[in-house]
Amino acid sequence: MCRQRYLKSLLSRMGKRRALSLMVTALVDKQASRRMAIEEVNRGGLEGLYRVLLEDSAHEIAAALRHVLGAVGGGGVRIERA
């Protein structure tokens, strides 16, 4: 997953004020903004992290699953594109 895509996905889940605060902090202090981002990820827990990863990488995950399915012969299962 591209770091910028992940950050964009994370920012879209945050409140506008918190996201703006993180972006402004990043201009001044990269480490502080990183801590803020990590706190936000931790706030969502494992479920929140999975949601960000799945929503952002859904097409790549689907493509990988199609390759796996093709490698095992399909087994009569059809995967539709979203």
mmCIF file of the N, C-alpha and C atoms, coordinates in Angstrom:
data_MODEL
# 
_entry.id   MODEL 
# 
loop_
_atom_site.group_PDB 
_atom_site.id 
_atom_site.type_symbol 
_atom_site.label_atom_id 
_atom_site.label_alt_id 
_atom_site.label_comp_id 
_atom_site.label_asym_id 
_atom_site.label_entity_id 
_atom_site.label_seq_id 
_atom_site.pdbx_PDB_ins_code 
_atom_site.Cartn_x 
_atom_site.Cartn_y 
_atom_site.Cartn_z 
_atom_site.occupancy 
_atom_site.B_iso_or_equiv 
_atom_site.pdbx_formal_charge 
_atom_site.auth_seq_id 
_atom_site.auth_comp_id 
_atom_site.auth_asym_id 
_atom_site.auth_atom_id 
_atom_site.pdbx_PDB_model_num 
ATOM 1   N N  . MET A 1 1  ? 0.843   -1.174  0.000   1.00 0.00 ? 1  MET A N  1 
ATOM 2   C CA . MET A 1 1  ? 0.000   0.000   0.000   1.00 0.00 ? 1  MET A CA 1 
ATOM 3   C C  . MET A 1 1  ? 0.891   1.241   0.000   1.00 0.00 ? 1  MET A C  1 
ATOM 4   N N  . CYS A 1 2  ? 0.546   2.182   -0.820  1.00 0.00 ? 2  CYS A N  1 
ATOM 5   C CA . CYS A 1 2  ? 1.298   3.432   -0.910  1.00 0.00 ? 2  CYS A CA 1 
ATOM 6   C C  . CYS A 1 2  ? 1.058   4.265   0.350   1.00 0.00 ? 2  CYS A C  1 
ATOM 7   N N  . ARG A 1 3  ? 2.111   4.820   0.855   1.00 0.00 ? 3  ARG A N  1 
ATOM 8   C CA . ARG A 1 3  ? 2.018   5.595   2.099   1.00 0.00 ? 3  ARG A CA 1 
ATOM 9   C C  . ARG A 1 3  ? 1.059   6.774   1.969   1.00 0.00 ? 3  ARG A C  1 
ATOM 10  N N  . GLN A 1 4  ? 1.090   7.444   0.809   1.00 0.00 ? 4  GLN A N  1 
ATOM 11  C CA . GLN A 1 4  ? 0.213   8.593   0.609   1.00 0.00 ? 4  GLN A CA 1 
ATOM 12  C C  . GLN A 1 4  ? -1.255  8.174   0.566   1.00 0.00 ? 4  GLN A C  1 
ATOM 13  N N  . ARG A 1 5  ? -1.539  7.030   -0.059  1.00 0.00 ? 5  ARG A N  1 
ATOM 14  C CA . ARG A 1 5  ? -2.915  6.533   -0.100  1.00 0.00 ? 5  ARG A CA 1 
ATOM 15  C C  . ARG A 1 5  ? -3.395  6.192   1.300   1.00 0.00 ? 5  ARG A C  1 
ATOM 16  N N  . TYR A 1 6  ? -2.521  5.592   2.089   1.00 0.00 ? 6  TYR A N  1 
ATOM 17  C CA . TYR A 1 6  ? -2.884  5.233   3.454   1.00 0.00 ? 6  TYR A CA 1 
ATOM 18  C C  . TYR A 1 6  ? -3.184  6.493   4.268   1.00 0.00 ? 6  TYR A C  1 
ATOM 19  N N  . LEU A 1 7  ? -2.316  7.492   4.150   1.00 0.00 ? 7  LEU A N  1 
ATOM 20  C CA . LEU A 1 7  ? -2.506  8.736   4.897   1.00 0.00 ? 7  LEU A CA 1 
ATOM 21  C C  . LEU A 1 7  ? -3.799  9.422   4.463   1.00 0.00 ? 7  LEU A C  1 
ATOM 22  N N  . LYS A 1 8  ? -4.081  9.444   3.162   1.00 0.00 ? 8  LYS A N  1 
ATOM 23  C CA . LYS A 1 8  ? -5.307  10.055  2.661   1.00 0.00 ? 8  LYS A CA 1 
ATOM 24  C C  . LYS A 1 8  ? -6.527  9.330   3.226   1.00 0.00 ? 8  LYS A C  1 
ATOM 25  N N  . SER A 1 9  ? -6.468  8.010   3.245   1.00 0.00 ? 9  SER A N  1 
ATOM 26  C CA . SER A 1 9  ? -7.569  7.226   3.789   1.00 0.00 ? 9  SER A CA 1 
ATOM 27  C C  . SER A 1 9  ? -7.745  7.496   5.280   1.00 0.00 ? 9  SER A C  1 
ATOM 28  N N  . LEU A 1 10 ? -6.635  7.581   5.988   1.00 0.00 ? 10 LEU A N  1 
ATOM 29  C CA . LEU A 1 10 ? -6.685  7.854   7.422   1.00 0.00 ? 10 LEU A CA 1 
ATOM 30  C C  . LEU A 1 10 ? -7.268  9.241   7.689   1.00 0.00 ? 10 LEU A C  1 
ATOM 31  N N  . LEU A 1 11 ? -6.808  10.239  6.935   1.00 0.00 ? 11 LEU A N  1 
ATOM 32  C CA . LEU A 1 11 ? -7.295  11.609  7.132   1.00 0.00 ? 11 LEU A CA 1 
ATOM 33  C C  . LEU A 1 11 ? -8.782  11.719  6.831   1.00 0.00 ? 11 LEU A C  1 
ATOM 34  N N  . SER A 1 12 ? -9.263  10.953  5.850   1.00 0.00 ? 12 SER A N  1 
ATOM 35  C CA . SER A 1 12 ? -10.679 11.027  5.495   1.00 0.00 ? 12 SER A CA 1 
ATOM 36  C C  . SER A 1 12 ? -11.566 10.489  6.610   1.00 0.00 ? 12 SER A C  1 
ATOM 37  N N  . ARG A 1 13 ? -11.026 9.676   7.490   1.00 0.00 ? 13 ARG A N  1 
ATOM 38  C CA . ARG A 1 13 ? -11.788 9.105   8.599   1.00 0.00 ? 13 ARG A CA 1 
ATOM 39  C C  . ARG A 1 13 ? -11.763 10.004  9.834   1.00 0.00 ? 13 ARG A C  1 
ATOM 40  N N  . MET A 1 14 ? -10.858 10.947  9.861   1.00 0.00 ? 14 MET A N  1 
ATOM 41  C CA . MET A 1 14 ? -10.715 11.821  11.020  1.00 0.00 ? 14 MET A CA 1 
ATOM 42  C C  . MET A 1 14 ? -11.693 12.985  10.896  1.00 0.00 ? 14 MET A C  1 
ATOM 43  N N  . GLY A 1 15 ? -11.963 13.610  12.019  1.00 0.00 ? 15 GLY A N  1 
ATOM 44  C CA . GLY A 1 15 ? -12.732 14.846  11.985  1.00 0.00 ? 15 GLY A CA 1 
ATOM 45  C C  . GLY A 1 15 ? -11.918 15.913  11.262  1.00 0.00 ? 15 GLY A C  1 
ATOM 46  N N  . LYS A 1 16 ? -12.596 16.871  10.690  1.00 0.00 ? 16 LYS A N  1 
ATOM 47  C CA . LYS A 1 16 ? -11.912 17.894  9.896   1.00 0.00 ? 16 LYS A CA 1 
ATOM 48  C C  . LYS A 1 16 ? -10.898 18.677  10.724  1.00 0.00 ? 16 LYS A C  1 
ATOM 49  N N  . ARG A 1 17 ? -11.280 19.026  11.945  1.00 0.00 ? 17 ARG A N  1 
ATOM 50  C CA . ARG A 1 17 ? -10.383 19.798  12.799  1.00 0.00 ? 17 ARG A CA 1 
ATOM 51  C C  . ARG A 1 17 ? -9.127  18.999  13.148  1.00 0.00 ? 17 ARG A C  1 
ATOM 52  N N  . ARG A 1 18 ? -9.312  17.724  13.477  1.00 0.00 ? 18 ARG A N  1 
ATOM 53  C CA . ARG A 1 18 ? -8.169  16.864  13.835  1.00 0.00 ? 18 ARG A CA 1 
ATOM 54  C C  . ARG A 1 18 ? -7.260  16.625  12.618  1.00 0.00 ? 18 ARG A C  1 
ATOM 55  N N  . ALA A 1 19 ? -7.866  16.413  11.450  1.00 0.00 ? 19 ALA A N  1 
ATOM 56  C CA . ALA A 1 19 ? -7.088  16.195  10.225  1.00 0.00 ? 19 ALA A CA 1 
ATOM 57  C C  . ALA A 1 19 ? -6.285  17.446  9.875   1.00 0.00 ? 19 ALA A C  1 
ATOM 58  N N  . LEU A 1 20 ? -6.911  18.608  9.981   1.00 0.00 ? 20 LEU A N  1 
ATOM 59  C CA . LEU A 1 20 ? -6.210  19.862  9.704   1.00 0.00 ? 20 LEU A CA 1 
ATOM 60  C C  . LEU A 1 20 ? -5.072  20.066  10.693  1.00 0.00 ? 20 LEU A C  1 
ATOM 61  N N  . SER A 1 21 ? -5.319  19.754  11.951  1.00 0.00 ? 21 SER A N  1 
ATOM 62  C CA . SER A 1 21 ? -4.283  19.873  12.980  1.00 0.00 ? 21 SER A CA 1 
ATOM 63  C C  . SER A 1 21 ? -3.088  18.975  12.642  1.00 0.00 ? 21 SER A C  1 
ATOM 64  N N  . LEU A 1 22 ? -3.380  17.759  12.213  1.00 0.00 ? 22 LEU A N  1 
ATOM 65  C CA . LEU A 1 22 ? -2.304  16.834  11.863  1.00 0.00 ? 22 LEU A CA 1 
ATOM 66  C C  . LEU A 1 22 ? -1.494  17.362  10.674  1.00 0.00 ? 22 LEU A C  1 
ATOM 67  N N  . MET A 1 23 ? -2.183  17.889  9.668   1.00 0.00 ? 23 MET A N  1 
ATOM 68  C CA . MET A 1 23 ? -1.482  18.393  8.479   1.00 0.00 ? 23 MET A CA 1 
ATOM 69  C C  . MET A 1 23 ? -0.621  19.618  8.798   1.00 0.00 ? 23 MET A C  1 
ATOM 70  N N  . VAL A 1 24 ? -1.149  20.516  9.623   1.00 0.00 ? 24 VAL A N  1 
ATOM 71  C CA . VAL A 1 24 ? -0.371  21.706  9.999   1.00 0.00 ? 24 VAL A CA 1 
ATOM 72  C C  . VAL A 1 24 ? 0.818   21.303  10.854  1.00 0.00 ? 24 VAL A C  1 
ATOM 73  N N  . THR A 1 25 ? 0.605   20.381  11.762  1.00 0.00 ? 25 THR A N  1 
ATOM 74  C CA . THR A 1 25 ? 1.704   19.897  12.605  1.00 0.00 ? 25 THR A CA 1 
ATOM 75  C C  . THR A 1 25 ? 2.793   19.265  11.755  1.00 0.00 ? 25 THR A C  1 
ATOM 76  N N  . ALA A 1 26 ? 2.395   18.563  10.675  1.00 0.00 ? 26 ALA A N  1 
ATOM 77  C CA . ALA A 1 26 ? 3.372   17.914  9.796   1.00 0.00 ? 26 ALA A CA 1 
ATOM 78  C C  . ALA A 1 26 ? 4.306   18.929  9.146   1.00 0.00 ? 26 ALA A C  1 
ATOM 79  N N  . LEU A 1 27 ? 3.813   20.136  8.912   1.00 0.00 ? 27 LEU A N  1 
ATOM 80  C CA . LEU A 1 27 ? 4.652   21.177  8.316   1.00 0.00 ? 27 LEU A CA 1 
ATOM 81  C C  . LEU A 1 27 ? 5.735   21.648  9.274   1.00 0.00 ? 27 LEU A C  1 
ATOM 82  N N  . VAL A 1 28 ? 5.447   21.580  10.568  1.00 0.00 ? 28 VAL A N  1 
ATOM 83  C CA . VAL A 1 28 ? 6.352   22.094  11.587  1.00 0.00 ? 28 VAL A CA 1 
ATOM 84  C C  . VAL A 1 28 ? 7.186   20.996  12.235  1.00 0.00 ? 28 VAL A C  1 
ATOM 85  N N  . ASP A 1 29 ? 6.539   19.878  12.553  1.00 0.00 ? 29 ASP A N  1 
ATOM 86  C CA . ASP A 1 29 ? 7.210   18.817  13.308  1.00 0.00 ? 29 ASP A CA 1 
ATOM 87  C C  . ASP A 1 29 ? 6.731   17.448  12.809  1.00 0.00 ? 29 ASP A C  1 
ATOM 88  N N  . LYS A 1 30 ? 7.526   16.832  11.966  1.00 0.00 ? 30 LYS A N  1 
ATOM 89  C CA . LYS A 1 30 ? 7.152   15.539  11.359  1.00 0.00 ? 30 LYS A CA 1 
ATOM 90  C C  . LYS A 1 30 ? 6.921   14.458  12.412  1.00 0.00 ? 30 LYS A C  1 
ATOM 91  N N  . GLN A 1 31 ? 7.772   14.415  13.423  1.00 0.00 ? 31 GLN A N  1 
ATOM 92  C CA . GLN A 1 31 ? 7.637   13.379  14.453  1.00 0.00 ? 31 GLN A CA 1 
ATOM 93  C C  . GLN A 1 31 ? 6.343   13.546  15.249  1.00 0.00 ? 31 GLN A C  1 
ATOM 94  N N  . ALA A 1 32 ? 5.995   14.782  15.564  1.00 0.00 ? 32 ALA A N  1 
ATOM 95  C CA . ALA A 1 32 ? 4.756   15.024  16.307  1.00 0.00 ? 32 ALA A CA 1 
ATOM 96  C C  . ALA A 1 32 ? 3.545   14.628  15.467  1.00 0.00 ? 32 ALA A C  1 
ATOM 97  N N  . SER A 1 33 ? 3.583   14.932  14.180  1.00 0.00 ? 33 SER A N  1 
ATOM 98  C CA . SER A 1 33 ? 2.457   14.558  13.319  1.00 0.00 ? 33 SER A CA 1 
ATOM 99  C C  . SER A 1 33 ? 2.371   13.041  13.182  1.00 0.00 ? 33 SER A C  1 
ATOM 100 N N  . ARG A 1 34 ? 3.511   12.389  13.150  1.00 0.00 ? 34 ARG A N  1 
ATOM 101 C CA . ARG A 1 34 ? 3.520   10.927  13.079  1.00 0.00 ? 34 ARG A CA 1 
ATOM 102 C C  . ARG A 1 34 ? 2.897   10.321  14.345  1.00 0.00 ? 34 ARG A C  1 
ATOM 103 N N  . ARG A 1 35 ? 3.248   10.892  15.490  1.00 0.00 ? 35 ARG A N  1 
ATOM 104 C CA . ARG A 1 35 ? 2.647   10.420  16.749  1.00 0.00 ? 35 ARG A CA 1 
ATOM 105 C C  . ARG A 1 35 ? 1.137   10.614  16.739  1.00 0.00 ? 35 ARG A C  1 
ATOM 106 N N  . MET A 1 36 ? 0.693   11.759  16.217  1.00 0.00 ? 36 MET A N  1 
ATOM 107 C CA . MET A 1 36 ? -0.740  12.021  16.136  1.00 0.00 ? 36 MET A CA 1 
ATOM 108 C C  . MET A 1 36 ? -1.433  10.989  15.244  1.00 0.00 ? 36 MET A C  1 
ATOM 109 N N  . ALA A 1 37 ? -0.808  10.672  14.117  1.00 0.00 ? 37 ALA A N  1 
ATOM 110 C CA . ALA A 1 37 ? -1.387  9.699   13.188  1.00 0.00 ? 37 ALA A CA 1 
ATOM 111 C C  . ALA A 1 37 ? -1.451  8.320   13.843  1.00 0.00 ? 37 ALA A C  1 
ATOM 112 N N  . ILE A 1 38 ? -0.404  7.954   14.539  1.00 0.00 ? 38 ILE A N  1 
ATOM 113 C CA . ILE A 1 38 ? -0.376  6.654   15.218  1.00 0.00 ? 38 ILE A CA 1 
ATOM 114 C C  . ILE A 1 38 ? -1.454  6.597   16.298  1.00 0.00 ? 38 ILE A C  1 
ATOM 115 N N  . GLU A 1 39 ? -1.639  7.696   17.026  1.00 0.00 ? 39 GLU A N  1 
ATOM 116 C CA . GLU A 1 39 ? -2.702  7.749   18.034  1.00 0.00 ? 39 GLU A CA 1 
ATOM 117 C C  . GLU A 1 39 ? -4.068  7.542   17.385  1.00 0.00 ? 39 GLU A C  1 
ATOM 118 N N  . GLU A 1 40 ? -4.252  8.138   16.215  1.00 0.00 ? 40 GLU A N  1 
ATOM 119 C CA . GLU A 1 40 ? -5.528  8.008   15.516  1.00 0.00 ? 40 GLU A CA 1 
ATOM 120 C C  . GLU A 1 40 ? -5.761  6.564   15.068  1.00 0.00 ? 40 GLU A C  1 
ATOM 121 N N  . VAL A 1 41 ? -4.723  5.925   14.561  1.00 0.00 ? 41 VAL A N  1 
ATOM 122 C CA . VAL A 1 41 ? -4.831  4.522   14.160  1.00 0.00 ? 41 VAL A CA 1 
ATOM 123 C C  . VAL A 1 41 ? -5.137  3.666   15.382  1.00 0.00 ? 41 VAL A C  1 
ATOM 124 N N  . ASN A 1 42 ? -4.440  3.912   16.474  1.00 0.00 ? 42 ASN A N  1 
ATOM 125 C CA . ASN A 1 42 ? -4.668  3.145   17.699  1.00 0.00 ? 42 ASN A CA 1 
ATOM 126 C C  . ASN A 1 42 ? -6.085  3.349   18.231  1.00 0.00 ? 42 ASN A C  1 
ATOM 127 N N  . ARG A 1 43 ? -6.610  4.533   18.065  1.00 0.00 ? 43 ARG A N  1 
ATOM 128 C CA . ARG A 1 43 ? -7.966  4.825   18.528  1.00 0.00 ? 43 ARG A CA 1 
ATOM 129 C C  . ARG A 1 43 ? -8.984  3.931   17.811  1.00 0.00 ? 43 ARG A C  1 
ATOM 130 N N  . GLY A 1 44 ? -8.745  3.654   16.519  1.00 0.00 ? 44 GLY A N  1 
ATOM 131 C CA . GLY A 1 44 ? -9.651  2.797   15.765  1.00 0.00 ? 44 GLY A CA 1 
ATOM 132 C C  . GLY A 1 44 ? -9.463  1.325   16.064  1.00 0.00 ? 44 GLY A C  1 
ATOM 133 N N  . GLY A 1 45 ? -8.356  0.990   16.695  1.00 0.00 ? 45 GLY A N  1 
ATOM 134 C CA . GLY A 1 45 ? -8.074  -0.399  17.016  1.00 0.00 ? 45 GLY A CA 1 
ATOM 135 C C  . GLY A 1 45 ? -7.770  -1.211  15.770  1.00 0.00 ? 45 GLY A C  1 
ATOM 136 N N  . LEU A 1 46 ? -7.690  -2.492  15.943  1.00 0.00 ? 46 LEU A N  1 
ATOM 137 C CA . LEU A 1 46 ? -7.376  -3.391  14.841  1.00 0.00 ? 46 LEU A CA 1 
ATOM 138 C C  . LEU A 1 46 ? -8.463  -3.343  13.767  1.00 0.00 ? 46 LEU A C  1 
ATOM 139 N N  . GLU A 1 47 ? -9.710  -3.232  14.210  1.00 0.00 ? 47 GLU A N  1 
ATOM 140 C CA . GLU A 1 47 ? -10.805 -3.148  13.243  1.00 0.00 ? 47 GLU A CA 1 
ATOM 141 C C  . GLU A 1 47 ? -10.672 -1.909  12.361  1.00 0.00 ? 47 GLU A C  1 
ATOM 142 N N  . GLY A 1 48 ? -10.336 -0.786  12.955  1.00 0.00 ? 48 GLY A N  1 
ATOM 143 C CA . GLY A 1 48 ? -10.151 0.444   12.190  1.00 0.00 ? 48 GLY A CA 1 
ATOM 144 C C  . GLY A 1 48 ? -9.009  0.335   11.198  1.00 0.00 ? 48 GLY A C  1 
ATOM 145 N N  . LEU A 1 49 ? -7.920  -0.295  11.625  1.00 0.00 ? 49 LEU A N  1 
ATOM 146 C CA . LEU A 1 49 ? -6.783  -0.478  10.741  1.00 0.00 ? 49 LEU A CA 1 
ATOM 147 C C  . LEU A 1 49 ? -7.166  -1.363  9.567   1.00 0.00 ? 49 LEU A C  1 
ATOM 148 N N  . TYR A 1 50 ? -7.885  -2.451  9.845   1.00 0.00 ? 50 TYR A N  1 
ATOM 149 C CA . TYR A 1 50 ? -8.327  -3.347  8.775   1.00 0.00 ? 50 TYR A CA 1 
ATOM 150 C C  . TYR A 1 50 ? -9.265  -2.635  7.808   1.00 0.00 ? 50 TYR A C  1 
ATOM 151 N N  . ARG A 1 51 ? -10.141 -1.800  8.332   1.00 0.00 ? 51 ARG A N  1 
ATOM 152 C CA . ARG A 1 51 ? -11.061 -1.066  7.452   1.00 0.00 ? 51 ARG A CA 1 
ATOM 153 C C  . ARG A 1 51 ? -10.295 -0.154  6.496   1.00 0.00 ? 51 ARG A C  1 
ATOM 154 N N  . VAL A 1 52 ? -9.310  0.559   7.013   1.00 0.00 ? 52 VAL A N  1 
ATOM 155 C CA . VAL A 1 52 ? -8.507  1.437   6.167   1.00 0.00 ? 52 VAL A CA 1 
ATOM 156 C C  . VAL A 1 52 ? -7.790  0.621   5.096   1.00 0.00 ? 52 VAL A C  1 
ATOM 157 N N  . LEU A 1 53 ? -7.161  -0.470  5.509   1.00 0.00 ? 53 LEU A N  1 
ATOM 158 C CA . LEU A 1 53 ? -6.423  -1.302  4.560   1.00 0.00 ? 53 LEU A CA 1 
ATOM 159 C C  . LEU A 1 53 ? -7.340  -1.914  3.509   1.00 0.00 ? 53 LEU A C  1 
ATOM 160 N N  . LEU A 1 54 ? -8.477  -2.438  3.922   1.00 0.00 ? 54 LEU A N  1 
ATOM 161 C CA . LEU A 1 54 ? -9.388  -3.078  2.977   1.00 0.00 ? 54 LEU A CA 1 
ATOM 162 C C  . LEU A 1 54 ? -10.018 -2.076  2.021   1.00 0.00 ? 54 LEU A C  1 
ATOM 163 N N  . GLU A 1 55 ? -10.456 -0.952  2.527   1.00 0.00 ? 55 GLU A N  1 
ATOM 164 C CA . GLU A 1 55 ? -11.080 0.040   1.658   1.00 0.00 ? 55 GLU A CA 1 
ATOM 165 C C  . GLU A 1 55 ? -10.085 0.621   0.671   1.00 0.00 ? 55 GLU A C  1 
ATOM 166 N N  . ASP A 1 56 ? -8.861  0.809   1.115   1.00 0.00 ? 56 ASP A N  1 
ATOM 167 C CA . ASP A 1 56 ? -7.861  1.413   0.242   1.00 0.00 ? 56 ASP A CA 1 
ATOM 168 C C  . ASP A 1 56 ? -7.290  0.414   -0.760  1.00 0.00 ? 56 ASP A C  1 
ATOM 169 N N  . SER A 1 57 ? -7.214  -0.843  -0.393  1.00 0.00 ? 57 SER A N  1 
ATOM 170 C CA . SER A 1 57 ? -6.545  -1.836  -1.243  1.00 0.00 ? 57 SER A CA 1 
ATOM 171 C C  . SER A 1 57 ? -7.499  -2.884  -1.799  1.00 0.00 ? 57 SER A C  1 
ATOM 172 N N  . ALA A 1 58 ? -8.784  -2.585  -1.829  1.00 0.00 ? 58 ALA A N  1 
ATOM 173 C CA . ALA A 1 58 ? -9.773  -3.576  -2.253  1.00 0.00 ? 58 ALA A CA 1 
ATOM 174 C C  . ALA A 1 58 ? -9.481  -4.128  -3.648  1.00 0.00 ? 58 ALA A C  1 
ATOM 175 N N  . HIS A 1 59 ? -9.114  -3.269  -4.585  1.00 0.00 ? 59 HIS A N  1 
ATOM 176 C CA . HIS A 1 59 ? -8.869  -3.734  -5.957  1.00 0.00 ? 59 HIS A CA 1 
ATOM 177 C C  . HIS A 1 59 ? -7.651  -4.645  -6.027  1.00 0.00 ? 59 HIS A C  1 
ATOM 178 N N  . GLU A 1 60 ? -6.604  -4.293  -5.290  1.00 0.00 ? 60 GLU A N  1 
ATOM 179 C CA . GLU A 1 60 ? -5.401  -5.126  -5.292  1.00 0.00 ? 60 GLU A CA 1 
ATOM 180 C C  . GLU A 1 60 ? -5.656  -6.477  -4.633  1.00 0.00 ? 60 GLU A C  1 
ATOM 181 N N  . ILE A 1 61 ? -6.436  -6.471  -3.551  1.00 0.00 ? 61 ILE A N  1 
ATOM 182 C CA . ILE A 1 61 ? -6.762  -7.721  -2.860  1.00 0.00 ? 61 ILE A CA 1 
ATOM 183 C C  . ILE A 1 61 ? -7.613  -8.605  -3.767  1.00 0.00 ? 61 ILE A C  1 
ATOM 184 N N  . ALA A 1 62 ? -8.600  -8.006  -4.444  1.00 0.00 ? 62 ALA A N  1 
ATOM 185 C CA . ALA A 1 62 ? -9.449  -8.777  -5.357  1.00 0.00 ? 62 ALA A CA 1 
ATOM 186 C C  . ALA A 1 62 ? -8.626  -9.375  -6.494  1.00 0.00 ? 62 ALA A C  1 
ATOM 187 N N  . ALA A 1 63 ? -7.686  -8.607  -7.043  1.00 0.00 ? 63 ALA A N  1 
ATOM 188 C CA . ALA A 1 63 ? -6.837  -9.118  -8.126  1.00 0.00 ? 63 ALA A CA 1 
ATOM 189 C C  . ALA A 1 63 ? -5.994  -10.288 -7.632  1.00 0.00 ? 63 ALA A C  1 
ATOM 190 N N  . ALA A 1 64 ? -5.450  -10.177 -6.431  1.00 0.00 ? 64 ALA A N  1 
ATOM 191 C CA . ALA A 1 64 ? -4.640  -11.267 -5.879  1.00 0.00 ? 64 ALA A CA 1 
ATOM 192 C C  . ALA A 1 64 ? -5.494  -12.508 -5.662  1.00 0.00 ? 64 ALA A C  1 
ATOM 193 N N  . LEU A 1 65 ? -6.714  -12.335 -5.169  1.00 0.00 ? 65 LEU A N  1 
ATOM 194 C CA . LEU A 1 65 ? -7.604  -13.483 -4.957  1.00 0.00 ? 65 LEU A CA 1 
ATOM 195 C C  . LEU A 1 65 ? -7.992  -14.140 -6.279  1.00 0.00 ? 65 LEU A C  1 
ATOM 196 N N  . ARG A 1 66 ? -8.177  -13.323 -7.338  1.00 0.00 ? 66 ARG A N  1 
ATOM 197 C CA . ARG A 1 66 ? -8.468  -13.900 -8.652  1.00 0.00 ? 66 ARG A CA 1 
ATOM 198 C C  . ARG A 1 66 ? -7.302  -14.744 -9.151  1.00 0.00 ? 66 ARG A C  1 
ATOM 199 N N  . HIS A 1 67 ? -6.083  -14.295 -8.915  1.00 0.00 ? 67 HIS A N  1 
ATOM 200 C CA . HIS A 1 67 ? -4.904  -15.073 -9.314  1.00 0.00 ? 67 HIS A CA 1 
ATOM 201 C C  . HIS A 1 67 ? -4.831  -16.383 -8.545  1.00 0.00 ? 67 HIS A C  1 
ATOM 202 N N  . VAL A 1 68 ? -5.096  -16.323 -7.263  1.00 0.00 ? 68 VAL A N  1 
ATOM 203 C CA . VAL A 1 68 ? -5.090  -17.543 -6.452  1.00 0.00 ? 68 VAL A CA 1 
ATOM 204 C C  . VAL A 1 68 ? -6.164  -18.503 -6.953  1.00 0.00 ? 68 VAL A C  1 
ATOM 205 N N  . LEU A 1 69 ? -7.344  -17.962 -7.214  1.00 0.00 ? 69 LEU A N  1 
ATOM 206 C CA . LEU A 1 69 ? -8.442  -18.790 -7.702  1.00 0.00 ? 69 LEU A CA 1 
ATOM 207 C C  . LEU A 1 69 ? -8.085  -19.438 -9.038  1.00 0.00 ? 69 LEU A C  1 
ATOM 208 N N  . GLY A 1 70 ? -7.457  -18.675 -9.910  1.00 0.00 ? 70 GLY A N  1 
ATOM 209 C CA . GLY A 1 70 ? -7.028  -19.225 -11.193 1.00 0.00 ? 70 GLY A CA 1 
ATOM 210 C C  . GLY A 1 70 ? -5.983  -20.308 -11.025 1.00 0.00 ? 70 GLY A C  1 
ATOM 211 N N  . ALA A 1 71 ? -5.111  -20.149 -10.063 1.00 0.00 ? 71 ALA A N  1 
ATOM 212 C CA . ALA A 1 71 ? -4.039  -21.126 -9.836  1.00 0.00 ? 71 ALA A CA 1 
ATOM 213 C C  . ALA A 1 71 ? -4.575  -22.447 -9.307  1.00 0.00 ? 71 ALA A C  1 
ATOM 214 N N  . VAL A 1 72 ? -5.691  -22.406 -8.597  1.00 0.00 ? 72 VAL A N  1 
ATOM 215 C CA . VAL A 1 72 ? -6.253  -23.651 -8.055  1.00 0.00 ? 72 VAL A CA 1 
ATOM 216 C C  . VAL A 1 72 ? -7.339  -24.214 -8.956  1.00 0.00 ? 72 VAL A C  1 
ATOM 217 N N  . GLY A 1 73 ? -7.511  -23.620 -10.116 1.00 0.00 ? 73 GLY A N  1 
ATOM 218 C CA . GLY A 1 73 ? -8.449  -24.172 -11.086 1.00 0.00 ? 73 GLY A CA 1 
ATOM 219 C C  . GLY A 1 73 ? -9.851  -23.630 -10.985 1.00 0.00 ? 73 GLY A C  1 
ATOM 220 N N  . GLY A 1 74 ? -10.093 -22.655 -10.185 1.00 0.00 ? 74 GLY A N  1 
ATOM 221 C CA . GLY A 1 74 ? -11.411 -22.027 -10.124 1.00 0.00 ? 74 GLY A CA 1 
ATOM 222 C C  . GLY A 1 74 ? -12.387 -22.714 -9.208  1.00 0.00 ? 74 GLY A C  1 
ATOM 223 N N  . GLY A 1 75 ? -12.440 -24.013 -9.241  1.00 0.00 ? 75 GLY A N  1 
ATOM 224 C CA . GLY A 1 75 ? -13.337 -24.755 -8.355  1.00 0.00 ? 75 GLY A CA 1 
ATOM 225 C C  . GLY A 1 75 ? -14.802 -24.395 -8.497  1.00 0.00 ? 75 GLY A C  1 
ATOM 226 N N  . GLY A 1 76 ? -15.212 -23.878 -9.664  1.00 0.00 ? 76 GLY A N  1 
ATOM 227 C CA . GLY A 1 76 ? -16.609 -23.543 -9.868  1.00 0.00 ? 76 GLY A CA 1 
ATOM 228 C C  . GLY A 1 76 ? -17.041 -22.264 -9.168  1.00 0.00 ? 76 GLY A C  1 
ATOM 229 N N  . VAL A 1 77 ? -16.114 -21.495 -8.644  1.00 0.00 ? 77 VAL A N  1 
ATOM 230 C CA . VAL A 1 77 ? -16.437 -20.255 -7.933  1.00 0.00 ? 77 VAL A CA 1 
ATOM 231 C C  . VAL A 1 77 ? -16.230 -19.086 -8.876  1.00 0.00 ? 77 VAL A C  1 
ATOM 232 N N  . ARG A 1 78 ? -17.175 -18.161 -8.870  1.00 0.00 ? 78 ARG A N  1 
ATOM 233 C CA . ARG A 1 78 ? -17.073 -16.984 -9.739  1.00 0.00 ? 78 ARG A CA 1 
ATOM 234 C C  . ARG A 1 78 ? -16.969 -15.742 -8.855  1.00 0.00 ? 78 ARG A C  1 
ATOM 235 N N  . ILE A 1 79 ? -15.972 -14.916 -9.115  1.00 0.00 ? 79 ILE A N  1 
ATOM 236 C CA . ILE A 1 79 ? -15.792 -13.677 -8.379  1.00 0.00 ? 79 ILE A CA 1 
ATOM 237 C C  . ILE A 1 79 ? -16.149 -12.536 -9.302  1.00 0.00 ? 79 ILE A C  1 
ATOM 238 N N  . GLU A 1 80 ? -17.128 -11.728 -8.920  1.00 0.00 ? 80 GLU A N  1 
ATOM 239 C CA . GLU A 1 80 ? -17.560 -10.592 -9.707  1.00 0.00 ? 80 GLU A CA 1 
ATOM 240 C C  . GLU A 1 80 ? -16.718 -9.383  -9.371  1.00 0.00 ? 80 GLU A C  1 
ATOM 241 N N  . ARG A 1 81 ? -16.482 -8.566  -10.358 1.00 0.00 ? 81 ARG A N  1 
ATOM 242 C CA . ARG A 1 81 ? -15.782 -7.298  -10.122 1.00 0.00 ? 81 ARG A CA 1 
ATOM 243 C C  . ARG A 1 81 ? -16.737 -6.308  -9.504  1.00 0.00 ? 81 ARG A C  1 
ATOM 244 N N  . ALA A 1 82 ? -16.212 -5.525  -8.597  1.00 0.00 ? 82 ALA A N  1 
ATOM 245 C CA . ALA A 1 82 ? -17.055 -4.517  -7.920  1.00 0.00 ? 82 ALA A CA 1 
ATOM 246 C C  . ALA A 1 82 ? -17.313 -3.331  -8.803  1.00 0.00 ? 82 ALA A C  1 
# 
